[in-house]
Amino acid sequence: MLPEVSVTATSPPESDVLPTDSSSVYGLDLSVLDTPRQVTPINQTMMRSSGMTAQGYIDPLSTAFLIPGAISENSGGMMAAPSVRGMAAQPYINGIQFTALEAGMPLTPFNWNMVESEDITEGPANAVFGQEQAAGGTVNYITKQPYFDRFRGQMWDTTGMYENYMWGADIGGPIDKEHKVAYRLSYMGIENGSYYQPDVHNDQQNVYLALGARPTDNYSVDFYSDFGTYDFTPMMEWMNRPTSSLIQDGLYNTGSLPVSQVQVGTVNNPGFASYAGPLEPISRRMIANNPESQGLGYTGFVQLVQRLQLGEGIQLRNNTFAYYGRNSVVAPSAYYTEVAMGDYEIDNRTELLAQFATPIGQSKESSSPGGGLLGKLLLQHQIDTGVEWGFEHNLDYESQMWFGNSNAWDILRTNPTSWNLTQTAFFQSLIRNPSAPGGGEWPIPGKPGAYFEPLNGSAGTTDSNYWTLAPFYQHDLQITDKLSLLFGARATTYFVSSQTPPGTPPELFVQAQTIQELPMVNASAVYKIYPWWTAYFTYNWMYVANVGAVGGFNVYPSGLPNSSFDLQEQLFEGGFKWSLLHNKLYASVAGFSQQIPLFNFVDVSPTPATVTGLEANLTYQPDRHWWMRTGYFFARGVEDWSGLPYGPPMSQTYSTALALQANLPLNNNGSYPPGAYPFIGWPQQVINAMVTYQADSGFGATVSALVMSQQFLGYNYATAIPWQYLLNARIFYAQPKWEVSLWIYNLTNEPYWLPYAIGSMPDRTNDYGGIVAGLPFWVQGTMAWKF
């Protein structure tokens, strides 16, 4: 689980950013220098400096200012995790998997106010934490902890351009005179508009409560809870019809069919040249959002963490987590519908941690000085072993078989309320049609005007219940003072029962049960060339599962196929880490090859994707006034469709410019031939840099830069976003009782673009149907009163 967290009266310096503390990612007491992975601890200083949650949700580029391989998905606020190495990370809350989501997206916003810090690991998880879904990395959110030393708190208000308003309060302290029981209560409210107008908003209310007790020296218990309500615009639509003319000159392809004649596919779908209008300038603020788009939801979790010291070097831990979420998402122009009728997960992990030394390691002969190349023999052990079990219930209605038809709409010349696929003759032909793909479109019970597909495979419709049982073992063996081995294993058994939900017509009803075993192994070697210079090699191998849009298992017409459970994920990684200049400079470099399985919506084998590359990072903090970070990421991702009956699908397989030139239909909903395809929506090279200075007076400033190489929008590699850069800044004045900061986004007002989806994210299939105009020069101010 997590290392012990304590809060003392002396706070670290504002600019304490060196990654020298122990990391939570293996459940063992390992420093970042000795952790055989690319891992980045991110504290509040780094979160504020990068603007990670300045908009109330994770900005797609904010994490990349800290980790160059972490450019994230454009979700408009519905991501619960950043993306790493081309795919969303698997999120954990205080060490427990958050599984009621798919590809990092729970389809409701996330409460970033509860996060105290986070540990981001690039690549798959280990045996202690486990991993259910395919992911590019992991992120462990460590939530706010109670204050045991004294009462303290703060109130804050944030106001930014484009109708961004956020506010909150945070208090905590000991409850009893002996300071053995303490609390932390935190509230955040958001009423945000958006640069992307009109009719885009994110309103939410979140309350977080933490309680802690230390009744004896040997026992501690912590309770964490969160509740949030959400009213938001589901950002399933961005600016459509991306072309080189749009990217380079801001010129948009106009022209539209009557709404009733809009078609998806190639049948009865006229070529674009037959009705296209001229190229015309378009505002970067315009997106293909129908004002009738709707996002509503509420979520909550409770968590109980207990630690019992059984003796010297032996500890028993128990971590119980329960989450509940209910939401409704409707995006008419995309067309996308998702309604979760009350999904929940329960997870419990009980583990025994032991630290000891093999007697030979303490003998007189073995403790002599020296030791040569391999060092002095120690044979010291850290073991974390136990069992984790879980249960998840999903009752979800999804319609996304036709998701990504946005090129049908001329967003410059037509009424936004007409951007609605349900108004077309094409969609009307799907309603109550059991012969249509996915079993047709059927009314969602209790949701008038919204439809679902009962047999859309991995798209998400399900009435699913499943149990998991996972024994695990993780062992860190310090052989000598220079050489250590880390190895672990986990076997997760899934007991799944799934069926089509109420509202499914009898002729389409399917139910199935299955028992599946998903193994996992990890092994690493760490060698200390010098106390300040570590070399490591890591291998991870596991099977992960293919889940639907909110984390449930979905029945196909054939039931629950093995192809939903035999997704192999693998990592080879090796590198060096340095802690230099009396621990004031930390640097790392790593080469890696990571296999990420890509699920397919139909019952066929997953598509293997491999990301191979090199990453280097450096953090330097010479004193309490200065700190800097810089990094370089180079990686090539390739999807291998060679062994499948078709290649990668897209909602449109060519740009709108080619459709005009060759008189091809928009929204042809096709596939490329089998073969190997480099990632789309993916910069193969990223460079970042961030510098902060804080004077004794309290004045400080941060300047950060990000450079990205070109990103192709389609698998024909004909249209690309060129090389781009972005500069951000933050100016602040901090005193013991108050703080003022001004955050400046896109300092030079660079007109940059981002793809609809990145790398191997599932909705990359719409990259020729949507593109994101990056935010312009944007200013936000925060005032905080501390007490």
C-alpha positions in Angstrom: 0.0 0.0 0.0 1.2 3.5 0.8 4.1 4.5 2.9 3.2 6.0 6.2 2.1 9.7 5.8 2.7 12.1 8.6 2.3 15.9 8.7 4.5 18.0 11.0 4.5 21.7 12.0 7.5 22.5 9.7 6.5 22.7 6.1 8.9 22.0 3.3 10.1 24.9 1.2 7.7 26.2 -1.5 10.1 24.9 -4.1 10.9 21.4 -2.8 10.6 19.4 -5.9 13.6 16.9 -5.9 12.3 13.4 -6.3 14.3 11.9 -3.4 11.5 10.7 -1.2 10.2 7.2 -1.1 7.7 6.3 -3.7 4.4 4.5 -3.3 4.5 2.6 -6.5 5.7 -0.8 -5.3 4.1 -0.8 -1.9 7.6 -1.2 -0.4 10.0 1.3 1.2 12.0 2.3 -1.8 13.5 5.6 -2.7 12.9 7.0 -6.2 16.6 6.5 -6.9 16.2 2.8 -6.1 12.9 2.3 -7.8 13.6 0.4 -11.1 11.1 2.4 -13.2 10.6 5.9 -14.6 8.6 7.3 -11.7 7.8 11.0 -11.0 6.4 12.1 -7.7 4.3 15.3 -8.2 3.6 17.5 -5.2 1.4 20.6 -4.9 4.3 22.9 -5.9 4.7 21.1 -9.2 0.9 20.8 -9.8 0.5 24.6 -9.3 3.5 25.4 -11.4 2.4 23.3 -14.4 -1.2 24.5 -14.2 -2.3 20.9 -14.0 -5.8 21.6 -12.7 -6.1 25.3 -13.4 -9.3 24.8 -15.3 -10.8 22.4 -12.8 -9.8 19.4 -14.9 -6.6 18.1 -16.3 -5.4 20.1 -19.2 -4.1 17.8 -22.0 -0.6 19.5 -22.0 -0.1 20.3 -18.3 1.4 17.0 -17.3 3.7 17.1 -20.3 5.4 20.2 -18.8 6.6 17.8 -16.0 6.8 14.5 -17.9 7.5 14.8 -21.6 5.9 11.5 -22.5 2.6 12.4 -20.8 0.5 14.3 -23.4 -3.0 13.6 -22.4 -6.4 13.0 -24.0 -8.7 15.9 -24.8 -11.7 15.0 -22.8 -13.1 18.4 -21.8 -12.9 17.4 -18.1 -13.9 13.7 -18.1 -10.4 12.2 -17.6 -9.4 10.8 -14.2 -5.8 10.2 -15.3 -3.2 11.6 -17.6 -2.0 9.7 -20.6 1.5 8.2 -20.6 3.3 6.8 -23.6 0.3 7.1 -25.9 -2.5 5.7 -23.6 -4.3 6.8 -20.4 -2.7 5.7 -17.2 -4.5 3.4 -14.8 -5.6 5.5 -11.8 -5.3 4.4 -8.1 -6.7 6.2 -5.1 -4.4 5.7 -2.1 -3.1 2.5 -3.7 -6.4 0.9 -4.8 -7.4 0.6 -8.4 -10.2 2.8 -9.6 -11.8 0.5 -12.2 -15.3 2.0 -12.9 -13.9 3.7 -16.0 -12.3 2.8 -19.3 -9.1 4.3 -20.8 -8.8 6.7 -17.9 -12.3 8.2 -18.4 -15.1 7.7 -15.9 -17.4 9.9 -18.1 -17.8 12.4 -15.2 -15.3 15.0 -14.0 -12.9 14.2 -11.2 -12.3 16.0 -7.9 -8.7 17.2 -8.2 -9.1 19.3 -5.0 -8.8 16.1 -2.9 -5.4 15.2 -4.4 -2.4 16.0 -2.1 0.2 14.5 -4.4 0.6 11.8 -7.1 3.1 9.3 -8.2 3.2 8.7 -12.0 4.9 5.6 -13.3 5.5 5.1 -16.9 4.6 1.5 -18.0 2.4 -1.1 -16.4 1.8 -1.8 -12.7 3.4 -4.3 -10.4 2.2 -7.3 -8.5 1.0 -5.4 -5.4 -1.2 -2.8 -7.1 -2.4 -5.0 -10.0 -3.8 -3.7 -13.2 -7.2 -4.6 -14.8 -7.1 -2.6 -18.1 -4.6 -1.8 -20.7 -2.7 1.4 -19.8 0.4 3.4 -20.8 1.3 3.9 -17.1 -0.1 4.2 -13.6 -0.9 7.2 -11.4 -1.4 6.8 -7.7 -3.3 9.7 -6.2 -2.5 10.3 -2.5 -5.4 12.2 -1.1 -5.3 15.0 1.5 -4.2 13.8 4.9 -5.4 14.9 8.4 -3.4 17.5 10.3 -2.3 15.9 13.6 0.0 18.8 14.7 -2.3 21.8 15.0 -5.4 23.4 13.5 -4.8 25.0 10.1 -6.7 25.9 7.0 -7.2 28.2 4.0 -9.9 29.7 1.9 -9.3 30.5 -1.8 -10.9 31.9 -4.9 -9.8 31.6 -8.5 -11.1 33.7 -11.4 -9.9 33.3 -15.0 -10.8 34.5 -18.5 -13.6 32.8 -20.4 -15.9 32.6 -17.3 -13.8 30.4 -15.1 -14.7 30.6 -11.5 -13.5 28.2 -8.7 -13.4 28.6 -5.0 -12.9 26.4 -1.9 -12.0 26.0 1.7 -9.8 23.5 3.5 -9.5 23.0 7.3 -8.1 20.4 9.6 -6.4 19.7 12.9 -6.4 17.4 15.9 -9.7 16.5 17.5 -8.4 15.4 21.0 -5.9 17.0 23.4 -3.4 14.1 22.9 -3.4 14.7 19.1 -4.2 11.1 18.4 -7.3 11.8 16.4 -7.3 14.3 13.5 -9.4 15.4 10.6 -9.2 17.3 7.2 -12.3 18.8 5.5 -12.1 20.3 2.0 -14.6 21.8 -0.3 -14.4 23.0 -3.9 -17.0 24.7 -6.1 -16.7 25.3 -9.8 -18.8 27.3 -12.2 -16.8 27.3 -15.4 -17.6 28.5 -18.9 -15.1 27.8 -21.7 -13.1 29.3 -24.4 -15.0 26.9 -26.7 -18.3 28.7 -27.1 -21.3 28.6 -27.0 -23.0 26.3 -24.5 -19.9 24.7 -22.9 -19.7 24.6 -19.1 -18.5 22.6 -16.1 -20.3 23.1 -12.8 -19.4 20.9 -9.9 -19.5 20.7 -6.1 -17.1 18.5 -4.1 -16.8 17.7 -0.4 -13.8 15.7 0.8 -13.4 14.4 4.4 -10.4 12.6 5.9 -10.2 11.3 9.5 -7.2 9.7 11.1 -6.5 8.0 14.5 -3.3 6.8 16.1 -4.6 5.3 19.3 -1.3 3.4 20.0 2.2 3.3 18.6 1.4 0.0 16.8 -2.0 0.8 15.2 -3.3 3.5 12.9 -6.5 3.9 11.0 -7.4 6.4 8.3 -10.8 7.2 6.7 -11.1 9.0 3.4 -14.3 10.1 1.6 -15.5 12.2 -1.3 -18.8 13.2 -2.8 -19.3 15.3 -5.9 -22.2 16.5 -8.1 -21.6 17.4 -11.8 -23.4 19.4 -14.5 -21.1 19.6 -17.5 -20.8 19.6 -21.3 -19.5 16.3 -22.5 -16.7 17.3 -24.9 -17.3 14.6 -27.6 -17.2 17.3 -30.3 -14.4 19.7 -31.3 -13.9 21.6 -34.5 -14.7 19.2 -37.3 -13.4 18.8 -40.9 -9.6 19.2 -40.1 -7.5 19.9 -43.2 -4.1 21.4 -43.9 -5.9 24.6 -44.9 -7.6 24.8 -41.5 -4.4 24.0 -39.6 -2.1 26.4 -41.5 -4.5 29.2 -42.6 -7.6 28.9 -40.5 -9.8 28.1 -43.5 -12.8 25.9 -43.0 -14.6 23.6 -45.6 -18.2 24.8 -45.8 -21.2 23.0 -47.3 -23.8 20.7 -46.0 -26.6 18.3 -46.9 -30.1 18.7 -45.6 -30.2 17.1 -42.1 -32.6 14.4 -43.2 -30.1 13.2 -45.9 -27.0 12.9 -43.8 -25.6 9.4 -44.1 -22.9 7.4 -42.4 -21.0 4.9 -44.6 -20.7 4.8 -48.4 -24.2 3.7 -49.4 -26.5 6.6 -50.5 -23.8 9.0 -49.3 -23.0 11.6 -52.0 -19.5 12.8 -52.7 -18.6 16.0 -50.8 -17.8 17.9 -54.0 -21.5 17.7 -55.0 -22.6 20.1 -52.2 -19.4 21.7 -50.8 -19.1 25.4 -50.4 -16.0 27.6 -50.4 -13.2 27.7 -47.9 -13.9 30.4 -45.3 -12.2 31.8 -42.2 -13.5 30.3 -39.0 -13.1 31.4 -35.3 -10.9 29.0 -33.3 -13.6 29.0 -30.6 -16.2 27.2 -32.7 -16.8 23.5 -32.1 -19.4 21.0 -33.4 -21.2 21.0 -30.1 -25.0 20.9 -30.1 -26.3 23.0 -27.2 -28.6 20.1 -26.3 -25.5 18.1 -25.2 -25.9 17.1 -21.6 -23.7 15.7 -18.9 -25.1 15.1 -15.4 -23.8 12.9 -12.6 -22.8 12.4 -9.0 -20.0 10.2 -7.6 -18.7 9.3 -4.2 -16.2 7.0 -2.5 -15.3 5.9 1.0 -12.0 4.3 2.0 -10.6 2.8 5.2 -6.9 2.1 5.6 -5.6 0.3 8.7 -2.0 -0.5 9.7 -1.1 -2.8 12.6 2.6 -3.3 13.6 2.8 -6.9 14.7 6.5 -6.8 15.7 9.8 -5.4 14.6 9.8 -5.4 10.9 6.3 -6.9 10.5 3.2 -4.9 9.6 -0.3 -5.9 8.7 -2.2 -3.5 6.4 -5.8 -3.5 5.2 -7.2 -1.1 2.5 -10.9 -1.1 1.7 -12.3 1.1 -1.0 -15.9 1.6 -2.2 -17.0 3.8 -5.1 -20.4 4.7 -6.5 -21.2 6.7 -9.7 -24.4 7.6 -11.6 -24.4 9.7 -14.7 -26.0 10.6 -18.0 -24.1 11.8 -21.0 -25.8 12.7 -24.3 -23.9 14.2 -27.3 -26.3 14.5 -30.3 -23.9 15.6 -33.0 -21.3 12.9 -32.3 -23.7 10.7 -31.9 -22.8 9.4 -28.3 -25.0 8.4 -25.4 -24.0 6.8 -22.1 -26.2 6.4 -19.1 -24.9 4.6 -16.0 -27.8 3.7 -13.7 -25.7 3.4 -10.6 -22.4 1.7 -10.9 -20.2 0.7 -8.0 -17.0 -1.1 -7.1 -15.8 -2.5 -3.8 -12.2 -3.5 -3.3 -10.2 -4.9 -0.4 -6.6 -5.6 0.0 -5.0 -7.3 3.0 -1.2 -7.5 3.0 1.6 -8.5 5.3 4.8 -6.6 5.1 8.0 -8.0 6.5 11.6 -6.7 6.7 14.4 -8.9 7.8 17.9 -10.1 7.1 19.0 -13.7 6.3 21.4 -14.6 9.2 24.3 -15.2 6.8 24.1 -11.5 5.9 25.0 -10.6 9.5 27.9 -13.0 10.0 31.4 -11.8 10.7 32.7 -13.2 7.4 30.1 -11.5 5.3 30.3 -8.1 7.0 33.9 -7.4 6.2 34.6 -4.1 4.4 35.0 -4.0 0.7 33.2 -6.6 -1.4 34.6 -5.8 -4.8 32.5 -5.3 -7.9 29.3 -6.7 -6.4 29.7 -5.0 -3.0 29.3 -6.3 0.6 26.9 -9.2 1.1 23.8 -8.2 3.0 20.8 -10.5 2.1 18.2 -8.1 3.4 14.6 -8.6 2.5 11.4 -6.6 2.0 8.3 -8.6 1.3 4.8 -7.5 0.6 2.3 -10.4 0.2 -1.4 -10.8 0.6 -4.7 -11.1 -1.2 -7.0 -8.6 -2.9 -10.6 -9.1 -3.7 -13.2 -7.0 -5.4 -16.7 -6.7 -6.8 -18.1 -4.4 -9.5 -21.6 -3.8 -10.7 -22.4 -2.0 -14.0 -25.8 -1.2 -15.5 -24.8 0.9 -18.5 -26.6 1.9 -21.7 -24.3 3.0 -24.6 -24.8 4.2 -28.1 -21.5 4.8 -29.9 -21.5 2.5 -33.0 -21.9 5.7 -35.0 -19.7 7.9 -32.8 -17.6 10.3 -34.9 -19.9 11.4 -37.7 -19.3 15.1 -36.9 -18.0 15.9 -40.4 -21.6 15.9 -41.6 -22.2 19.3 -40.0 -21.2 22.6 -41.4 -20.6 24.4 -38.1 -19.9 27.8 -39.8 -23.2 28.2 -41.7 -25.9 26.0 -40.0 -27.8 26.1 -36.8 -26.1 24.2 -33.9 -29.4 22.6 -32.8 -29.6 20.9 -36.2 -26.3 19.0 -35.5 -28.2 15.9 -34.4 -27.8 12.5 -35.9 -31.2 11.3 -34.6 -32.9 13.7 -37.0 -31.5 11.9 -40.0 -33.4 9.3 -42.0 -30.3 7.1 -41.6 -30.6 7.0 -37.8 -34.4 6.6 -37.9 -33.8 3.4 -39.9 -31.8 2.0 -37.0 -34.4 2.6 -34.3 -36.0 -0.7 -33.2 -34.2 -2.5 -36.0 -32.6 -5.7 -34.6 -30.8 -6.4 -37.9 -28.8 -3.1 -37.7 -25.2 -3.1 -36.3 -25.1 -3.5 -32.6 -28.7 -4.8 -32.6 -30.1 -1.4 -33.7 -31.0 1.6 -31.5 -33.5 1.2 -28.7 -35.0 3.7 -26.2 -33.1 3.9 -22.9 -35.6 3.2 -20.1 -36.3 6.3 -18.1 -34.3 8.5 -20.6 -36.7 9.9 -23.2 -35.1 10.7 -26.6 -31.9 8.7 -25.9 -31.0 5.4 -27.4 -28.7 2.5 -26.8 -27.3 -0.5 -28.8 -27.8 -3.7 -26.8 -25.1 -5.7 -28.6 -22.4 -3.2 -29.3 -19.6 -5.3 -27.9 -16.9 -3.3 -26.2 -18.7 -0.1 -26.8 -20.3 -0.5 -23.4 -23.9 -1.6 -23.0 -24.1 -4.1 -20.2 -25.8 -5.4 -17.1 -22.6 -6.9 -15.5 -21.5 -8.2 -12.2 -18.1 -9.6 -11.5 -15.8 -10.7 -8.6 -12.1 -10.8 -8.6 -9.7 -12.7 -6.3 -6.0 -11.9 -6.5 -3.2 -13.3 -4.3 0.1 -11.5 -4.8 3.7 -11.6 -3.7 6.4 -8.9 -4.1 9.9 -9.3 -2.8 12.9 -6.9 -2.8 16.1 -8.8 -2.1 19.1 -6.6 -1.3 21.8 -9.1 -2.1 24.7 -6.7 -1.4 25.0 -3.0 -0.8 25.3 -2.6 -4.6 23.0 -5.3 -6.1 19.3 -5.9 -5.4 16.6 -8.0 -7.2 12.9 -7.1 -7.1 10.4 -9.7 -8.3 6.7 -10.3 -7.9 3.8 -12.3 -9.1 0.0 -11.9 -9.1 -2.9 -14.1 -10.3 -6.3 -12.4 -10.7 -9.3 -14.6 -11.2 -12.4 -13.1 -12.7 -15.8 -14.5 -12.0 -18.0 -12.6 -14.6 -21.8 -12.7 -15.2 -23.1 -10.3 -17.8 -26.2 -9.8 -19.9 -28.0 -7.2 -22.0 -29.8 -4.7 -19.8 -33.5 -4.1 -19.3 -35.0 -2.5 -22.4 -33.3 -5.0 -24.7 -35.9 -6.7 -26.9 -36.4 -10.5 -26.2 -34.9 -11.5 -29.6 -31.6 -9.8 -28.8 -31.3 -10.8 -25.1 -28.0 -12.5 -24.4 -26.5 -13.6 -21.1 -23.2 -15.4 -20.3 -20.9 -16.3 -17.5 -17.1 -17.0 -17.5 -14.2 -17.6 -15.2 -10.9 -16.1 -16.4 -7.4 -16.1 -15.0 -5.1 -13.1 -15.6 -1.5 -13.6 -14.5 1.1 -11.0 -13.9 4.9 -11.1 -13.2 7.4 -8.4 -12.7 11.2 -8.6 -12.2 13.9 -6.0 -11.9 17.6 -5.8 -11.1 19.1 -2.7 -9.6 22.9 -2.1 -9.4 24.5 0.8 -7.6 27.5 1.7 -9.6 28.2 4.4 -6.9 25.9 5.4 -4.0 24.8 8.3 -6.3 24.5 6.4 -9.5 22.0 3.5 -10.1 21.5 1.3 -13.1 18.4 -0.8 -13.5 16.6 -3.2 -15.8 12.9 -4.1 -15.5 10.6 -6.7 -17.1 6.8 -6.7 -16.7 4.4 -9.2 -18.3 0.7 -9.5 -17.7 -2.7 -10.1 -19.1 -5.3 -7.3 -18.9 -9.0 -7.3 -19.6 -11.1 -5.5 -22.2 -13.8 -3.5 -20.5 -16.6 -1.3 -21.7 -17.1 2.5 -21.3 -17.6 2.5 -17.5 -15.5 -0.6 -16.7 -18.1 -3.4 -17.0 -17.8 -6.6 -19.1 -20.0 -6.6 -22.2 -21.7 -9.5 -23.8 -21.4 -10.0 -27.6 -23.8 -12.1 -29.6 -21.4 -14.9 -28.9 -21.3 -14.2 -25.1 -18.1 -13.4 -23.2 -15.3 -14.4 -25.6 -11.7 -15.1 -24.4 -10.6 -12.2 -26.6 -11.9 -9.9 -23.9 -9.4 -11.3 -21.4 -6.2 -12.4 -23.3 -4.8 -8.9 -23.9 -1.1 -9.2 -23.3 0.9 -6.2 -21.9 4.6 -6.3 -21.7 7.5 -3.9 -20.8 11.2 -4.0 -21.2 12.9 -1.0 -19.6 16.5 -0.2 -18.6 18.1 3.0 -17.5 20.3 5.0 -15.2 19.5 7.4 -12.3 21.8 9.9 -10.7 21.6 12.0 -7.5 24.4 14.6 -7.7 25.8 17.7 -6.2 24.9 16.7 -2.7 21.5 15.6 -3.7 20.7 18.8 -5.4 20.5 17.4 -8.9 18.5 14.4 -9.9 18.7 12.9 -13.4 17.4 9.8 -15.2 17.6 8.3 -18.6 15.7 5.2 -19.8 15.2 3.1 -22.9 12.0 1.1 -23.2 9.9 -1.1 -25.3 6.3 -1.4 -24.2 3.5 -3.5 -25.7 0.0 -2.2 -25.2 -3.0 -4.3 -26.5 -5.7 -2.4 -28.3 -9.2 -3.9 -28.0 -11.5 -4.1 -31.0 -15.2 -3.5 -30.7 -16.1 -6.8 -32.4 -15.2 -10.3 -31.3 -11.7 -10.5 -32.8 -8.2 -10.7 -31.3 -6.8 -7.5 -29.8 -4.4 -5.4 -31.9 -0.8 -5.4 -30.5 0.8 -2.0 -30.3 4.4 -1.4 -29.4 5.9 1.9 -28.1 9.7 2.0 -28.3 11.8 4.9 -27.2 14.1 6.9 -25.0 13.4 9.4 -22.2 15.7 11.7 -20.2 14.7 13.9 -17.3 16.7 16.3 -15.1 15.7 18.2 -11.9 18.0 20.7 -10.3 17.4 22.6 -7.1 20.7 24.4 -6.0 18.9 26.2 -3.1 15.5 27.1 -1.8 15.2 30.0 -4.2 15.7 28.1 -7.5 14.6 24.9 -9.1 14.3 23.7 -12.7 13.1 20.6 -14.6 13.8 19.6 -18.2 13.2 16.5 -20.2 13.3 14.9 -23.7 11.1 12.1 -25.0 11.5 10.2 -28.2 9.3 7.2 -29.0 7.8 5.5 -32.0 4.4 3.7 -31.6 3.3 1.1 -34.1 -0.1 -0.7 -34.3 0.3 -4.2 -35.9 -2.9 -5.2 -37.8 -1.1 -7.7 -40.0 -2.8 -10.8 -38.5 -6.3 -9.3 -38.6 -9.0 -9.3 -41.3 -8.8 -5.5 -41.6 -6.7 -2.6 -40.6 -7.4 0.4 -38.3 -10.9 1.8 -38.6 -11.8 5.5 -38.8 -15.0 7.4 -38.9 -13.5 9.0 -42.0 -10.4 7.4 -43.6 -9.2 10.6 -45.4 -9.2 14.3 -44.8 -12.1 16.5 -45.9 -9.8 18.2 -48.4 -9.3 14.9 -50.2 -13.0 14.2 -50.0 -13.6 17.5 -51.8 -10.9 16.9 -54.4 -11.9 13.3 -55.2 -15.6 13.7 -54.6 -15.6 11.1 -51.8 -18.4 10.9 -49.1 -17.9 12.3 -45.7 -18.2 10.0 -42.7 -17.4 6.9 -44.9 -16.9 4.8 -41.7 -14.2 2.6 -43.2 -11.1 0.7 -42.5 -7.6 0.5 -43.9 -6.0 -2.7 -45.2 -4.1 -5.0 -42.7 -0.6 -4.0 -41.9 1.7 -2.1 -39.5 0.7 1.5 -38.8 2.6 4.1 -36.8 0.5 5.9 -34.2 -1.5 8.9 -35.2 -2.2 12.0 -33.1 1.2 11.4 -31.6 4.3 13.6 -31.4 7.3 11.3 -31.6 9.5 13.9 -30.0 8.7 16.1 -27.0 10.9 18.6 -25.1 10.0 20.3 -21.9 11.6 22.8 -19.5 10.4 24.6 -16.4 12.3 27.2 -14.2 11.1 28.7 -10.9 12.6 31.4 -8.8 11.3 32.5 -5.3 12.8 35.3 -3.4 13.0 35.6 0.4 10.3 38.3 0.2 7.8 35.8 -1.1 7.8 37.0 -4.8 8.3 34.2 -7.3 7.9 33.3 -10.9 7.8 30.1 -13.1 8.4 30.0 -16.8 7.8 26.7 -18.7 8.1 25.6 -22.3 6.9 22.7 -24.3 7.9 21.6 -27.9 6.2 18.9 -29.8 7.0 17.3 -33.2 4.4 16.8 -35.9 1.3 14.7 -35.4 -0.5 12.9 -38.2 -4.3 12.8 -38.2 -5.0 9.7 -40.2 -3.5 6.4 -41.1 -2.8 7.5 -44.7 -0.4 10.1 -43.2 -1.5 12.9 -45.6 -2.5 15.6 -43.1 -0.4 16.6 -40.1 -0.2 19.1 -37.3 3.3 20.6 -37.7 6.0 21.1 -35.0 4.6 23.4 -32.3 5.7 25.1 -29.1 3.9 26.6 -26.1 5.1 28.9 -23.3 3.4 29.3 -19.9 4.2 31.5 -16.9 3.1 31.8 -13.3 3.8 34.8 -11.0 3.1 34.6 -7.3 3.6 36.3 -4.0 3.4 34.0 -0.9 3.3 35.0 2.7 2.6 32.8 5.8 -1.0 34.0 6.0 -1.9 34.6 2.4 -0.9 34.0 -1.2 -1.6 35.6 -4.6 -0.8 34.0 -7.9 -1.3 34.9 -11.6 -1.2 32.0 -14.1 -0.6 33.0 -17.7 -1.3 30.3 -20.3 0.2 30.5 -23.9 2.3 33.5 -23.1 3.0 34.3 -26.8 -0.5 33.5 -28.0 0.7 30.7 -30.2 -2.1 29.3 -32.5 -1.3 25.6 -31.8 -3.5 22.6 -32.5 -4.1 19.2 -30.8 -5.6 16.0 -32.3 -9.0 14.8 -31.3 -7.3 11.7 -29.6 -3.7 10.7 -29.1 -1.6 7.6 -29.7 -3.5 4.4 -29.0 -6.5 5.9 -27.2 -9.8 4.3 -28.4 -11.3 7.4 -30.0 -8.3 8.0 -32.2 -10.7 6.7 -34.9 -12.2 10.2 -35.1 -8.9 12.1 -35.7 -10.0 13.0 -39.3 -13.4 14.1 -37.8 -12.2 16.5 -35.1 -9.3 18.7 -34.1 -8.8 20.9 -31.1 -7.8 24.6 -31.4 -5.4 25.1 -28.5 -6.2 27.8 -25.9 -4.9 31.3 -26.7 -3.3 33.7 -24.3 -5.3 33.1 -21.1 -4.9 34.6 -17.6 -6.2 33.3 -14.3 -5.7 34.7 -10.8 -5.9 33.0 -7.4 -6.1 34.5 -3.9 -5.7 32.4 -0.8 -6.1 33.2 2.9 -4.3 30.8 5.2 -5.0 30.4 8.9 
